[in-house]
Amino acid sequence: MKRQIDDIIGVLDNASGRTVTVFGDYCLDKYLYVDPARDEASVETGLTAYQVDRKALYPGAAGTVTNNLRSLGARVRCVGLAGEDGEGYELLKGLELIGADTDLMALSENYLTNTYIKPMRRSGDAYVEMNRIDIRNFEETPKELEDRLILNLRKALEDSQGVVITEQFLERNRSAVTDRVRDELADLAERHPNIFFYADSRGFIGSYRNVIIKCNQSELPGAEKDNENAVDENSILERAKGLLAASGRAVVVTVGAGGAFVLERDTVEHIQAFQVEGPLDIVGAGDATNAGVILGLTLGLTLPEAVLLGVCVSSITIQQLGVTGTATVEQVKQRLLNLRSTLNPRL
């Protein structure tokens, strides 16, 4: 373990020399902060009108992966969909502000920018999330947008060492990662063996081929009714091995506070989670993990080492409340050094 930690720390400063394509479902996270002291009755309806006194906007989903990669120093090419609407403008502006390349984003006036509007109501010294309002697409992605996505993805590969795929939604063919696009990704991964392809999907993880696939334990095929708070190692590994046999590459299964399991051809390794205290916000934890994993792979780490890096990154972001958190190289180094100091000298 100490050697793994030393290997990770030793390559982190090389992140600026790596380019990662972040492909898939980009969303805008829009936090609206409401102070109950300013509530007033609507003249028109008599209902309470909540007064927003500030807001915070963050690129979410694939944007969260992008944000974490940029925070760690990597270059990022964004390939995904956005509408020619206000939310699309705010999403692209947010990505550009963190230094991501958005030239290969496909824009359309007929597409709604996926948006999570999160009203946050003050309660004492903290804010509590109210009912979320989502802006989504419920029509199938047209072929013309699929064509543009595939063309832009091929362009992005020209100078990328890694591709991380974020499939956010459970409805089939309603956003960037359609069945057709997924088939194209499998072909590209096969034709570019020197580029790391890594996919995270909430609902279609079993449909990927030729890429490293990652999901949490409740997203494993056949695990829909499992208690996601309980870690049944035998069940997890049995299902993960089935995925491995079908996908042809490696499988990563995260289990929350239980860490992650990494399955390659003939090996299974359990990566322990970092122990963190205090109030936590796990929103975006998986995306933060994904950023660390794909960066680690492009830096030459083994998959278990890259997953350890990813787990470390997410342990930092979940301690940032009410925002879409990120981790810096220095924060990651320090947390790894703290872990190293607790290990048995023989490890």
C-alpha positions as CSV (number, residue, x, y, z in Angstrom):
1,M,0.0,0.0,0.0
2,K,2.8,2.5,0.9
3,R,4.4,1.8,-2.5
4,Q,1.0,2.5,-4.2
5,I,0.7,5.8,-2.4
6,D,4.2,6.8,-3.3
7,D,3.6,6.0,-6.9
8,I,0.4,8.1,-7.0
9,I,2.1,11.1,-5.3
10,G,5.0,10.8,-7.6
11,V,3.0,11.3,-10.8
12,L,0.4,13.9,-9.7
13,D,2.5,16.8,-10.8
14,N,2.5,15.5,-14.3
15,A,-1.3,16.1,-14.7
16,S,-0.9,19.3,-16.7
17,G,0.6,17.2,-19.5
18,R,-2.5,15.0,-19.9
19,T,-5.6,15.7,-22.0
20,V,-8.9,13.9,-21.1
21,T,-12.0,13.9,-23.2
22,V,-15.1,14.1,-21.0
23,F,-18.0,12.8,-23.1
24,G,-21.6,12.4,-22.2
25,D,-24.4,14.0,-20.2
26,Y,-23.6,17.6,-19.2
27,C,-26.0,19.3,-16.7
28,L,-26.2,22.7,-15.1
29,D,-26.4,22.6,-11.3
30,K,-28.2,25.8,-10.2
31,Y,-28.4,26.5,-6.5
32,L,-30.9,29.2,-5.4
33,Y,-30.4,30.4,-1.8
34,V,-33.6,31.3,0.0
35,D,-33.9,33.2,3.3
36,P,-37.2,32.5,5.0
37,A,-37.0,35.9,6.7
38,R,-37.8,37.4,3.2
39,D,-40.8,35.2,2.4
40,E,-43.7,37.2,1.2
41,A,-47.3,36.5,0.0
42,S,-47.8,36.6,-3.8
43,V,-50.3,39.3,-4.6
44,E,-51.6,37.2,-7.6
45,T,-52.1,33.9,-5.8
46,G,-51.7,34.4,-2.1
47,L,-49.2,31.6,-2.0
48,T,-45.8,32.2,-0.3
49,A,-43.2,33.6,-2.8
50,Y,-39.7,32.5,-1.8
51,Q,-37.1,35.2,-2.3
52,V,-33.7,34.3,-3.7
53,D,-30.9,36.5,-2.4
54,R,-28.0,34.7,-4.2
55,K,-27.3,31.8,-6.5
56,A,-24.5,29.6,-7.5
57,L,-24.0,27.8,-10.8
58,Y,-21.8,24.8,-11.4
59,P,-21.4,22.4,-14.4
60,G,-22.8,19.1,-13.2
61,A,-22.7,15.4,-14.1
62,A,-20.0,15.3,-16.9
63,G,-19.4,18.9,-15.8
64,T,-18.5,17.7,-12.3
65,V,-16.0,15.3,-13.8
66,T,-14.6,18.1,-15.9
67,N,-14.4,20.4,-12.9
68,N,-12.4,17.9,-10.8
69,L,-10.0,17.1,-13.7
70,R,-9.3,20.8,-14.1
71,S,-8.8,21.2,-10.4
72,L,-6.3,18.4,-10.5
73,G,-4.5,20.2,-13.4
74,A,-5.5,18.1,-16.5
75,R,-6.5,19.6,-19.8
76,V,-10.1,18.7,-20.7
77,R,-12.0,18.6,-24.0
78,C,-15.8,18.6,-23.5
79,V,-18.0,16.7,-25.9
80,G,-21.7,16.6,-25.2
81,L,-25.0,18.4,-25.8
82,A,-26.3,21.8,-24.7
83,G,-29.3,23.8,-25.7
84,E,-29.2,27.3,-27.2
85,D,-30.9,28.6,-24.1
86,G,-30.0,30.5,-21.0
87,E,-29.1,27.4,-19.1
88,G,-26.8,26.3,-22.0
89,Y,-25.1,29.7,-22.0
90,E,-24.5,29.3,-18.2
91,L,-23.3,25.8,-18.6
92,L,-20.7,26.7,-21.3
93,K,-19.7,29.8,-19.4
94,G,-19.1,27.7,-16.3
95,L,-17.0,25.2,-18.2
96,E,-14.9,27.9,-19.9
97,L,-14.4,29.7,-16.6
98,I,-12.6,26.6,-15.2
99,G,-10.4,26.4,-18.4
100,A,-12.2,23.5,-20.2
101,D,-12.3,23.4,-24.0
102,T,-15.9,23.6,-25.1
103,D,-15.3,23.9,-28.9
104,L,-16.6,20.3,-29.5
105,M,-19.9,20.7,-27.6
106,A,-22.9,20.2,-29.9
107,L,-25.5,23.0,-29.5
108,S,-29.1,22.9,-30.7
109,E,-32.1,25.2,-30.4
110,N,-34.3,22.1,-30.2
111,Y,-32.5,20.6,-27.2
112,L,-33.1,21.6,-23.6
113,T,-30.0,22.0,-21.5
114,N,-30.3,19.4,-18.7
115,T,-30.6,21.4,-15.5
116,Y,-31.0,20.6,-11.8
117,I,-32.5,23.7,-10.0
118,K,-31.8,23.3,-6.3
119,P,-33.6,25.7,-3.9
120,M,-31.6,25.9,-0.7
121,R,-33.6,27.3,2.3
122,R,-31.8,28.7,5.3
123,S,-32.3,26.8,8.5
124,G,-30.2,28.4,11.3
125,D,-26.6,28.7,10.1
126,A,-27.0,26.1,7.4
127,Y,-29.1,25.6,4.2
128,V,-31.4,22.7,3.5
129,E,-32.3,21.6,0.0
130,M,-36.0,22.0,-0.9
131,N,-37.8,20.2,-3.7
132,R,-35.5,20.1,-6.8
133,I,-36.8,21.3,-10.1
134,D,-35.4,19.4,-13.2
135,I,-35.2,20.5,-16.8
136,R,-34.9,17.4,-18.9
137,N,-35.3,16.0,-22.5
138,F,-38.0,13.4,-23.0
139,E,-37.8,13.1,-26.8
140,E,-35.3,10.8,-28.5
141,T,-32.0,12.5,-29.5
142,P,-32.2,13.1,-33.2
143,K,-29.8,11.4,-35.6
144,E,-28.4,14.8,-36.7
145,L,-27.2,15.4,-33.1
146,E,-25.8,11.9,-32.9
147,D,-23.8,12.5,-36.1
148,R,-22.3,15.7,-34.6
149,L,-21.5,14.0,-31.3
150,I,-19.7,11.1,-33.1
151,L,-17.8,13.5,-35.3
152,N,-16.7,15.7,-32.4
153,L,-15.7,12.7,-30.3
154,R,-13.4,11.4,-33.1
155,K,-11.8,14.9,-33.3
156,A,-11.3,14.9,-29.6
157,L,-9.4,11.6,-29.7
158,E,-6.7,13.2,-31.8
159,D,-4.9,14.7,-28.7
160,S,-6.5,12.8,-25.8
161,Q,-4.9,10.1,-23.6
162,G,-8.2,9.2,-21.9
163,V,-12.0,9.3,-22.4
164,V,-14.4,9.3,-19.5
165,I,-18.0,8.7,-20.4
166,T,-20.8,9.9,-18.1
167,E,-24.3,8.5,-18.7
168,Q,-26.5,10.2,-16.2
169,F,-30.1,9.3,-17.1
170,L,-32.2,6.2,-16.9
171,E,-34.4,6.9,-20.0
172,R,-33.0,5.3,-23.1
173,N,-31.8,7.5,-26.0
174,R,-32.8,10.8,-24.5
175,S,-29.5,12.5,-24.2
176,A,-25.9,12.3,-25.4
177,V,-25.2,8.6,-24.8
178,T,-27.7,6.8,-27.1
179,D,-27.5,3.2,-28.2
180,R,-25.9,4.2,-31.5
181,V,-23.3,6.4,-29.7
182,R,-22.5,3.6,-27.3
183,D,-21.8,1.3,-30.2
184,E,-19.5,3.9,-31.7
185,L,-17.7,4.2,-28.4
186,A,-17.1,0.4,-28.4
187,D,-15.6,0.6,-31.9
188,L,-13.4,3.6,-31.1
189,A,-12.1,1.9,-27.9
190,E,-11.2,-1.2,-30.0
191,R,-9.5,0.9,-32.7
192,H,-7.5,3.0,-30.1
193,P,-6.0,0.6,-27.6
194,N,-3.5,3.2,-26.4
195,I,-6.4,5.5,-25.2
196,F,-8.1,4.7,-21.9
197,F,-11.9,4.5,-22.2
198,Y,-13.8,4.5,-18.9
199,A,-17.6,4.6,-18.7
200,D,-20.0,5.2,-15.8
201,S,-23.7,4.6,-16.4
202,R,-26.6,4.6,-14.0
203,G,-28.9,2.4,-16.1
204,F,-27.1,0.8,-19.0
205,I,-23.7,-0.3,-17.7
206,G,-24.3,-3.8,-19.1
207,S,-24.5,-2.3,-22.6
208,Y,-20.9,-1.2,-22.8
209,R,-18.1,-3.2,-24.6
210,N,-14.3,-2.8,-24.9
211,V,-14.1,-0.1,-22.2
212,I,-13.4,-0.1,-18.4
213,I,-16.8,0.1,-16.8
214,K,-17.7,1.5,-13.4
215,C,-20.9,1.5,-11.4
216,N,-22.0,1.4,-7.8
217,Q,-23.3,-1.8,-6.2
218,S,-27.0,-0.9,-6.7
219,E,-26.4,-0.3,-10.4
220,L,-25.1,-3.8,-11.1
221,P,-27.3,-5.9,-13.3
222,G,-29.8,-7.8,-11.1
223,A,-29.1,-5.6,-8.1
224,E,-32.1,-3.3,-8.3
225,K,-33.8,-4.6,-5.1
226,D,-30.6,-4.9,-3.1
227,N,-30.0,-2.8,0.0
228,E,-27.4,-0.4,-1.3
229,N,-26.3,0.4,2.2
230,A,-25.3,-3.2,2.8
231,V,-22.1,-4.7,1.3
232,D,-22.7,-8.3,0.2
233,E,-19.2,-9.0,-1.2
234,N,-20.1,-12.4,-2.7
235,S,-23.1,-11.0,-4.6
236,I,-21.2,-7.9,-5.8
237,L,-18.3,-10.0,-7.1
238,E,-20.6,-12.5,-8.8
239,R,-22.4,-9.8,-10.7
240,A,-19.3,-7.8,-11.4
241,K,-17.6,-10.9,-12.9
242,G,-20.5,-11.3,-15.3
243,L,-20.0,-7.7,-16.4
244,L,-16.3,-8.4,-16.9
245,A,-16.9,-11.4,-19.0
246,A,-19.3,-9.4,-21.2
247,S,-17.4,-6.1,-21.5
248,G,-13.9,-7.6,-22.2
249,R,-12.1,-5.0,-20.1
250,A,-12.0,-4.2,-16.4
251,V,-14.9,-3.5,-13.9
252,V,-14.9,-1.1,-11.0
253,V,-17.7,-1.3,-8.4
254,T,-18.0,1.4,-5.7
255,V,-19.6,0.5,-2.4
256,G,-19.8,3.9,-0.6
257,A,-18.1,3.8,2.7
258,G,-16.9,0.3,1.8
259,G,-14.6,1.6,-0.9
260,A,-14.4,-0.1,-4.2
261,F,-13.8,-3.5,-5.9
262,V,-11.5,-3.6,-8.9
263,L,-11.8,-6.6,-11.2
264,E,-9.4,-7.3,-14.1
265,R,-8.8,-10.5,-16.0
266,D,-7.6,-12.8,-13.3
267,T,-7.5,-10.5,-10.3
268,V,-9.9,-8.9,-7.8
269,E,-8.7,-6.1,-5.5
270,H,-10.6,-4.3,-2.7
271,I,-9.7,-0.6,-2.3
272,Q,-10.6,0.7,1.1
273,A,-12.5,4.0,1.5
274,F,-10.9,6.9,3.3
275,Q,-12.4,7.5,6.7
276,V,-13.8,11.0,6.9
277,E,-15.7,12.8,9.7
278,G,-18.2,15.5,10.1
279,P,-21.3,16.3,8.0
280,L,-21.0,15.0,4.4
281,D,-22.5,15.8,1.1
282,I,-22.2,12.8,-1.3
283,V,-23.7,14.5,-4.3
284,G,-21.1,14.3,-7.1
285,A,-18.9,11.8,-5.2
286,G,-19.1,9.3,-8.1
287,D,-18.1,11.9,-10.6
288,A,-15.2,13.0,-8.5
289,T,-14.1,9.4,-8.2
290,N,-14.2,9.1,-12.0
291,A,-12.0,12.1,-12.5
292,G,-9.4,10.7,-10.3
293,V,-9.5,7.2,-11.9
294,I,-9.2,8.4,-15.5
295,L,-6.5,10.9,-14.6
296,G,-4.5,8.2,-12.8
297,L,-4.7,5.9,-15.8
298,T,-3.4,8.5,-18.2
299,L,-0.5,9.2,-15.7
300,G,0.6,5.5,-16.0
301,L,-0.9,4.2,-12.7
302,T,-2.3,0.7,-12.5
303,L,-6.1,0.5,-12.4
304,P,-6.1,-0.3,-8.6
305,E,-3.8,2.7,-8.0
306,A,-6.0,4.9,-10.1
307,V,-9.1,3.8,-8.2
308,L,-7.3,4.6,-4.9
309,L,-6.6,8.1,-6.3
310,G,-10.3,8.4,-7.3
311,V,-11.5,7.3,-3.9
312,C,-9.1,9.8,-2.3
313,V,-10.5,12.7,-4.5
314,S,-14.1,11.9,-3.6
315,S,-13.3,11.7,0.1
316,I,-12.2,15.4,-0.2
317,T,-15.2,16.6,-2.2
318,I,-17.9,15.0,0.0
319,Q,-16.7,17.2,2.9
320,Q,-17.7,20.3,0.9
321,L,-21.4,21.0,1.8
322,G,-24.0,22.6,-0.5
323,V,-21.6,22.9,-3.5
324,T,-20.3,20.7,-6.3
325,G,-16.9,20.0,-4.6
326,T,-13.5,19.7,-6.1
327,A,-10.1,18.6,-4.9
328,T,-6.6,20.0,-5.6
329,V,-3.4,18.2,-6.1
330,E,-2.1,19.5,-2.8
331,Q,-5.2,18.3,-0.9
332,V,-4.9,14.9,-2.5
333,K,-1.2,14.6,-1.7
334,Q,-1.8,15.5,1.9
335,R,-4.6,13.0,2.4
336,L,-2.5,10.3,0.8
337,L,0.4,11.2,3.1
338,N,-2.0,11.1,6.1
339,L,-3.1,7.6,5.1
340,R,0.5,6.5,4.6
341,S,1.4,7.6,8.1
342,T,-1.2,5.3,9.6
343,L,-0.1,2.1,7.8
344,N,1.9,-0.7,9.3
345,P,5.6,-0.3,8.3
346,R,5.4,-3.8,6.7
347,L,2.7,-2.7,4.3
